[in-house]
Amino acid sequence: MAGDTLPSGTENNGKPEPVRRRHEQIISLVREQGFVTIENFAHQFGVTTQTIRRDINSLTREGLLHRYHGGAGLPPSTENVDYARRQTLCSSEKQRIARMVARHIPDQASLFINIGTTNEEIAKALCNHSRLRVITNNLNVASILSGNRNFEVIVTGGLVRSRDGGIIGEATIDFIRQFKVDLGIIGISGIDDDGTLLDFDYREVNAAKAIMANSRKVFLAADHTKFGRNAMVRLGSIHDIDALFTDRKPASGMTELLAMADTELHVADECPEP
């Protein structure tokens, strides 16, 4: 077993790089298996059980895992991770996804962009485009895109959530329904194994449904941690989207579902920068 002293590495979100990587792998294992024992974690990563207990405690405080006797499982499906943590979680993966999505959006396109940290990275990747017309219920997206003077950026009405700058409510839905755009760019909190798209806030889901209904094509941007992740509110199905953009190729069962749904799959690691 390796000792508890970690080698020095690049800091990310206040964690040494080896710890950050191990935490991401711990989360992936739990999402694959549902529950993993402390002993199995220790054997998998070659560290002591004390180190794994500290890892689980840290991830539980962040809302990413739930500690059970003898191991860890998924957290309850009624609450999302806090916005500040979502901004840093898989940040490099979200940036790769964003660059890939941006390459599929032509100049002069009309877009909906909804709530989500991945969508905020997409907004950054779009800043060098020309003459985009964007309607958004995300104040952060609006702020990012308004820096380009030849963009037309429209913000929906509705209730502003202080925690993340998202705009929700009936007024949001009524506003969205006034438009028909080329592309709807949406994010998601979880994709169930049967292809169901899941989220945590029914008001946010209702706005996303309105975006999907009023877009000629729908792009879903989701990093690999969203596959198999539980959430309580149903948005729709992969059958409802035209293309999925992610950073790792999903498991074979999901790729088969995407093929049957005639949903394009774009994987960032398979699309090197030009």
C-alpha positions as CSV (number, residue, x, y, z in Angstrom):
1,M,0.0,0.0,0.0
2,A,1.1,3.5,-0.7
3,G,1.4,5.9,2.2
4,D,-1.0,8.7,2.8
5,T,1.6,11.3,1.7
6,L,0.8,12.3,-1.9
7,P,3.4,13.4,-4.4
8,S,3.3,17.1,-5.3
9,G,1.2,18.0,-8.3
10,T,-0.7,20.7,-10.0
11,E,-3.4,22.1,-7.7
12,N,-7.0,21.9,-9.0
13,N,-9.9,23.1,-7.0
14,G,-7.6,23.2,-4.0
15,K,-6.6,19.6,-4.4
16,P,-3.3,18.1,-5.5
17,E,-3.6,16.6,-9.0
18,P,-3.3,12.9,-7.8
19,V,-6.1,13.5,-5.3
20,R,-8.3,15.1,-7.9
21,R,-7.8,12.3,-10.4
22,R,-8.5,9.6,-7.7
23,H,-11.7,11.5,-6.7
24,E,-12.9,11.5,-10.3
25,Q,-12.2,7.8,-10.6
26,I,-13.9,7.1,-7.3
27,I,-17.0,8.9,-8.6
28,S,-16.9,6.9,-11.9
29,L,-16.6,3.6,-10.1
30,V,-19.6,4.4,-7.8
31,R,-21.7,5.4,-10.8
32,E,-20.8,2.2,-12.6
33,Q,-21.4,-0.1,-9.6
34,G,-23.9,1.7,-7.4
35,F,-21.9,0.9,-4.2
36,V,-18.2,0.2,-3.6
37,T,-16.6,-0.9,-0.4
38,I,-13.7,0.9,1.3
39,E,-11.6,-2.2,0.9
40,N,-12.3,-2.4,-2.8
41,F,-11.4,1.3,-3.3
42,A,-8.1,0.8,-1.3
43,H,-7.2,-2.2,-3.4
44,Q,-8.1,-0.4,-6.7
45,F,-6.0,2.7,-6.0
46,G,-3.2,1.1,-3.9
47,V,-3.8,3.4,-0.9
48,T,-4.7,2.8,2.7
49,T,-8.3,2.5,3.9
50,Q,-7.8,5.7,6.0
51,T,-7.0,7.6,2.8
52,I,-10.2,6.3,1.1
53,R,-12.3,7.2,4.2
54,R,-10.9,10.8,3.9
55,D,-11.7,10.8,0.2
56,I,-15.3,9.6,0.8
57,N,-15.8,12.2,3.5
58,S,-14.5,14.9,1.2
59,L,-16.7,13.9,-1.7
60,T,-19.7,13.5,0.6
61,R,-19.3,17.0,1.9
62,E,-19.2,18.2,-1.8
63,G,-22.5,16.3,-2.5
64,L,-20.9,13.9,-5.0
65,L,-21.2,10.7,-3.0
66,H,-23.1,9.4,0.0
67,R,-21.2,7.6,2.7
68,Y,-22.7,4.3,3.9
69,H,-21.4,1.8,6.4
70,G,-18.3,0.1,4.8
71,G,-18.3,2.1,1.6
72,A,-19.9,4.7,-0.6
73,G,-22.8,5.0,-3.0
74,L,-24.6,7.6,-5.0
75,P,-26.1,10.6,-3.3
76,P,-29.9,11.1,-3.1
77,S,-31.4,12.1,-6.5
78,T,-33.3,15.2,-5.2
79,E,-30.4,17.7,-5.0
80,N,-27.8,18.8,-7.5
81,V,-24.1,19.6,-6.7
82,D,-23.7,23.3,-5.8
83,Y,-22.9,25.7,-8.6
84,A,-19.4,26.6,-7.5
85,R,-18.4,22.9,-7.4
86,R,-20.1,22.3,-10.8
87,Q,-18.0,25.1,-12.3
88,T,-14.7,23.2,-11.4
89,L,-15.9,19.6,-11.8
90,C,-14.5,18.2,-15.1
91,S,-13.6,21.7,-16.3
92,S,-11.1,20.6,-18.9
93,E,-13.6,18.0,-20.3
94,K,-16.3,20.7,-20.6
95,Q,-13.9,23.0,-22.4
96,R,-13.1,20.2,-25.0
97,I,-16.8,19.6,-25.4
98,A,-17.5,23.3,-25.8
99,R,-14.9,23.7,-28.6
100,M,-16.3,20.7,-30.4
101,V,-19.9,22.1,-30.2
102,A,-18.7,25.5,-31.4
103,R,-17.3,23.9,-34.5
104,H,-20.8,22.6,-35.4
105,I,-22.4,26.0,-35.1
106,P,-22.2,28.2,-38.2
107,D,-21.9,31.9,-38.2
108,Q,-25.2,33.8,-38.4
109,A,-27.1,31.0,-36.7
110,S,-29.9,31.5,-34.2
111,L,-29.6,29.7,-30.9
112,F,-31.2,28.9,-27.6
113,I,-28.7,28.3,-24.9
114,N,-30.0,27.1,-21.5
115,I,-28.7,26.8,-17.9
116,G,-25.6,24.9,-17.1
117,T,-21.8,25.2,-16.6
118,T,-21.0,23.3,-19.8
119,N,-23.2,25.7,-21.7
120,E,-21.3,28.6,-20.2
121,E,-18.1,27.0,-21.6
122,I,-19.9,26.7,-25.0
123,A,-20.7,30.5,-24.8
124,K,-17.0,31.2,-24.3
125,A,-16.1,29.0,-27.3
126,L,-18.6,30.9,-29.5
127,C,-17.2,34.4,-28.8
128,N,-15.2,34.4,-32.1
129,H,-18.2,33.5,-34.2
130,S,-19.9,36.1,-36.4
131,R,-23.4,37.5,-36.2
132,L,-25.0,35.0,-33.9
133,R,-28.5,35.6,-32.5
134,V,-28.8,34.0,-29.1
135,I,-31.8,33.7,-26.7
136,T,-30.8,32.5,-23.3
137,N,-32.2,31.9,-19.8
138,N,-28.7,32.0,-18.3
139,L,-27.4,35.3,-17.2
140,N,-23.8,34.0,-17.3
141,V,-24.2,33.0,-20.9
142,A,-25.6,36.4,-21.7
143,S,-22.8,38.2,-20.0
144,I,-20.2,36.1,-21.8
145,L,-21.7,36.6,-25.3
146,S,-22.5,40.3,-24.9
147,G,-18.8,41.0,-25.2
148,N,-19.1,40.4,-29.0
149,R,-20.6,43.5,-30.5
150,N,-21.9,41.8,-33.6
151,F,-24.0,39.3,-31.6
152,E,-27.6,39.8,-30.8
153,V,-28.2,38.5,-27.3
154,I,-31.7,38.2,-25.8
155,V,-32.4,37.3,-22.2
156,T,-35.7,35.7,-21.3
157,G,-38.0,37.0,-18.6
158,G,-38.7,35.1,-15.4
159,L,-37.3,34.4,-11.9
160,V,-33.6,34.7,-11.6
161,R,-31.9,32.1,-9.4
162,S,-29.3,33.8,-7.3
163,R,-27.2,30.6,-7.0
164,D,-26.3,30.3,-10.7
165,G,-27.9,33.0,-12.7
166,G,-30.5,30.7,-14.3
167,I,-33.9,32.2,-15.2
168,I,-37.0,30.0,-14.7
169,G,-40.7,30.1,-14.4
170,E,-43.8,30.5,-16.5
171,A,-42.7,33.9,-17.9
172,T,-39.5,32.2,-19.2
173,I,-41.5,29.5,-21.0
174,D,-43.9,32.0,-22.5
175,F,-41.0,34.1,-23.8
176,I,-39.2,31.1,-25.3
177,R,-42.4,30.0,-27.2
178,Q,-42.3,33.3,-29.2
179,F,-39.3,32.1,-31.2
180,K,-38.2,29.3,-33.6
181,V,-34.4,29.0,-33.9
182,D,-31.9,27.0,-35.8
183,L,-30.3,25.2,-32.8
184,G,-31.2,24.6,-29.2
185,I,-28.1,24.0,-26.9
186,I,-29.1,22.2,-23.7
187,G,-27.3,20.7,-20.7
188,I,-28.5,17.9,-18.5
189,S,-27.8,16.6,-15.0
190,G,-28.1,12.9,-15.7
191,I,-28.6,10.4,-18.5
192,D,-30.2,7.1,-17.3
193,D,-29.1,3.8,-18.7
194,D,-32.4,3.6,-20.7
195,G,-31.7,6.9,-22.4
196,T,-33.9,9.1,-20.2
197,L,-32.7,12.6,-19.7
198,L,-32.9,13.7,-16.1
199,D,-32.6,16.9,-14.1
200,F,-33.2,18.2,-10.6
201,D,-35.5,21.2,-10.9
202,Y,-38.8,20.8,-12.7
203,R,-39.0,24.5,-13.5
204,E,-35.6,24.3,-15.2
205,V,-36.8,21.2,-17.1
206,N,-40.0,23.0,-18.3
207,A,-37.9,25.7,-19.8
208,A,-35.6,23.2,-21.4
209,K,-38.6,21.4,-22.9
210,A,-39.8,24.7,-24.4
211,I,-36.3,25.2,-25.9
212,M,-36.4,21.7,-27.5
213,A,-39.9,22.2,-28.9
214,N,-38.9,25.5,-30.6
215,S,-35.6,24.5,-32.1
216,R,-35.1,23.0,-35.5
217,K,-32.2,20.9,-34.1
218,V,-31.3,20.1,-30.5
219,F,-27.7,19.6,-29.3
220,L,-27.1,18.0,-25.9
221,A,-23.7,18.7,-24.2
222,A,-22.9,16.4,-21.4
223,D,-19.6,15.2,-19.9
224,H,-19.0,11.6,-19.1
225,T,-20.0,11.9,-15.4
226,K,-23.6,12.5,-16.5
227,F,-24.1,8.9,-17.8
228,G,-25.8,6.7,-15.2
229,R,-26.3,9.7,-12.9
230,N,-29.6,9.8,-11.0
231,A,-31.9,12.8,-10.8
232,M,-35.6,13.0,-10.1
233,V,-37.2,15.0,-12.9
234,R,-37.6,13.7,-16.4
235,L,-36.8,16.0,-19.3
236,G,-37.2,13.6,-22.2
237,S,-35.2,11.0,-24.0
238,I,-32.2,10.8,-26.3
239,H,-34.8,10.2,-29.0
240,D,-35.6,13.9,-28.5
241,I,-32.2,15.2,-29.4
242,D,-30.4,15.4,-32.7
243,A,-26.8,15.2,-31.5
244,L,-25.0,14.4,-28.2
245,F,-21.6,15.9,-27.5
246,T,-19.5,14.4,-24.8
247,D,-15.8,13.8,-23.8
248,R,-15.7,10.0,-23.7
249,K,-17.4,7.3,-25.7
250,P,-20.3,6.0,-23.7
251,A,-20.7,2.3,-22.8
252,S,-21.9,0.0,-25.6
253,G,-25.5,-0.1,-24.4
254,M,-25.8,3.7,-24.6
255,T,-24.1,3.8,-28.0
256,E,-26.7,1.2,-29.3
257,L,-29.5,3.4,-27.9
258,L,-28.1,6.4,-29.6
259,A,-27.9,4.6,-32.9
260,M,-31.5,3.3,-32.6
261,A,-32.6,6.9,-31.8
262,D,-30.7,8.2,-34.9
263,T,-28.9,10.6,-32.6
264,E,-25.5,11.7,-33.7
265,L,-22.7,11.0,-31.2
266,H,-19.7,13.4,-31.1
267,V,-16.8,12.5,-28.7
268,A,-14.3,15.3,-28.0
269,D,-11.3,12.9,-27.6
270,E,-12.1,11.5,-31.1
271,C,-12.1,15.0,-32.6
272,P,-8.6,16.5,-32.3
273,E,-8.1,20.2,-32.7
274,P,-7.5,21.3,-36.3
